[in-house]
Amino acid sequence: MKCFHKSLFGLQVKEIEKRDSVLTPKQQLDRLLRPGSTYFNLNPYEVLQVDHDATLDEIKKKYRRLSILVHPDKNMEDAERAQQAFEIVNRSWKTLENEETRKKCLDVAQEAKERTDHMKKENRLDEGIPEDDPLKYKHAIYVMTMKLFADMERKRQHLETRDMEERKRKREAEIDQEEQRSFEKEWAKNFEVHTP
């Protein structure tokens, strides 16, 4: 029994060391600016490395720790990347600090879990899987969450583009109307001058 506790303790220490090793400034910059980070960084929980059920205080502590690690003043040799990473961390904190946007993020995470459970249930019926691997399950939820955040961002960008095009079209119509009025005014003025 004593041997089991020692090995369990050793595993826990290794996990803590592994987790803490990610907390070096260079590794955080690399994590936040890695290829594909545009999609990874849509999930503020992923950016701040906190669980979806973390309290606001826990999120704030993690935000402070990360913002210090990636702050441009602390990373003078890589200030440009540090500035980008700092903005990503700050944006994630602002998202989770706001109760309304945090709720939306939690809804996305919950939907990802529900969809993953639904897919798992369908696969179990089709393939007769006797037991699930918790790591694969957690990874499937992670992937689904990332996909849902990406879908949400694409919709937001689409709506933003459509809104911008609509404003541009309205502005062009206003300019056309102004030009038409100006032309009609000029024509009426010229017509009065030439009328006997």
N, C-alpha and C positions, 0 to 999 in steps of 0.2 A: 504494500500500500504506500509506503514511504517513497519507493522508487517511482510509482505512478505520479505522486504529487510533485516530485522533483522534475520529472519529464514534462508534466503539465506546466509547471512554473517556468521551465526552460523554454517551452513553446511560447508562453505568454510574453516572456522577455524578448524573444526573437521577433514576435509580432510587433511589440512596442518599438523595438529598434528599427524594424523595417518601416513602420509607419512614420517614425520620427526622421528617418533618413530622407524621406520625401520632402522634409521641411527645409532643405537648404535652398537658398535663393536661386541658384542656377537651375536646380531641378524643378522648382516651382515655375520659373520662367519657361523652361522647356515644356513642362506639362501644359501650361496655359496657352502657349504659342505653337504647339505641335501641329503637324499637318492634320487637317480636319478639325482644328480647334473651333472654327466658326460654328460647327454643329455641336461639338462637345460643350462649348461655353454657353449654349442657350439655356442649359439647365443650371440655375444658380446654386442648387445644392451640390452639384458636381464640381462647380468652380470652387466653392468654399469648402468642399470635402466634408460635408455634414450630412447626416441622415435626414430623411424627410420628416421624421418625428422629433427633430431637435427643437429645443426651446429657443425663443428669441435671444435669451442671454447666451446660450451655447453658440448660436450662430454669430452673435456679436463678438464673442471672444475669438472665434475662429477667424472672423473677418479682420479683427485687429492684428492677430498674429500674421496672417497672410499679407495684409497690406504693409506691414512693417518689412516683411521678407522681400517683397517685390517692389518696394518704394524706389523710385528713380534716384533719390538722394543716397540710398543705401547700396545702389548698384551703378555707380558712376561709370564703370567700365562697359556697361551694357545699358546705358540710360534709355535709349530708344525702345528697346524691347521691354525694359522695366516699366516704362510709361504705358505701353500697350497693356501689359499684364495688370498694372495697377488700375487702369481704367476698367478692365474686365472684372476684377475683384470688386471694385467700387460699384459698378453697375449691378452686380449680383447682390451685393449688400442692400442697395437701394430697392431692388426688387423684393427681397425677403423682408426688409424692414417695414414696407408698406403692407398693411393687413390685407387689403384687397388683392394685390398682385401675388402675395404669398399664398393666399387661398387658391388663386388660379393655378399656381405651381403645384400645390398639393392635390388639386383636382386632376391635373395632368398625371401626376405620379400614381394617384388612385386608379385612374382610368388605365394606365399602363399595367398595373397589377391585375386589374379585372380582365383585361384583354389577354394577358399572359395566362391567367388561370383558365380562361375560356379555351384558349388554344391548347393548353396542357390537357384539359378535360377531353377535347376532341381527339387529340393525339392518343391519349390513353385508350379511348374506345376503339380507335382504328388499329393501334399497334399492340395494345395490351401491355403497356409498360407497368411492371410490378412495383417499382419504387423510383422515386425521383431523386436526382442529385441536387441538394440544396444550393451548391455553388452554381450549377447550370441554371437553376431556377432564378437565382438572384441576378445572374448575368442576363437572362432572358428579359427580366423586368427592366434592367438597366438599358438594354438595347431598345426595348419598346418605349421606355420613357424618352430616350434620346430621339427616337423616330417621331413621337408625338410632339415634342418641343420643336423639331425641325418642320413638321407639318404646320404647326401653329405659326412659326416664323414665316414660312412661305405664304401662308394666307395673309398675314399682316403685310408683307411686302407687296403682295398682289393688290390688296385693298388700297395701300398707300399709292401705288403706281396708278391704279384706276382713279383714285381721288385727284391725284396730280394732273392726270390727263383731262379729267372733267373740268378742273379749275382752268387749265390751259385753254380748253375748248370754249369755256364761257368767256374768258378774257379776250380770245380772238373774236368771238361774236360781238362783244362790247366794242372792240376796236373797229370792227367792220361797220357797226351801227353808227359810231362816232364819225367815221369817214363818210358814210352815206349822208348823215345829217349835214356835215360840213360841205359835201359836194352839192347837196340840194340847196343849202343856204347860198353858196357861191353862185349856183346856177340861177336862183331866184334873183339875186342881186344883179347879175349880169343881164338877166332878162328885163329887169326894170330899167336899166340904163339904156338898153337898145330899143325899148318900146317907145313909139312916137307919142 
